[in-house]
């Protein structure tokens, strides 16, 4: 059975203060802070992925319109050069 985390009750700032006040156990506090940082990074990555999924279609249509505008510009330039101005 997994043990309950004794440092779970500390806020991030409280954890830093506690680590500095108890110099002998700084490794335990560093491990806890690393775990919290990893969890925060995972949550941030998931949130960024959700936003990326929401804007997929607008990005797709923006790419399509950009290609169409570039093609139309190319055609107009080709016609202008072909006809002499």
Secondary structure by P-SEA (a helix, b strand, c coil): cccccccccccaaaaaaaaaacccaaaaaaaaaaaaaaaaaaaaaaaaaaaaaaaaaaaaaaaaaaaaaaaaaaaaaaaaaaacc
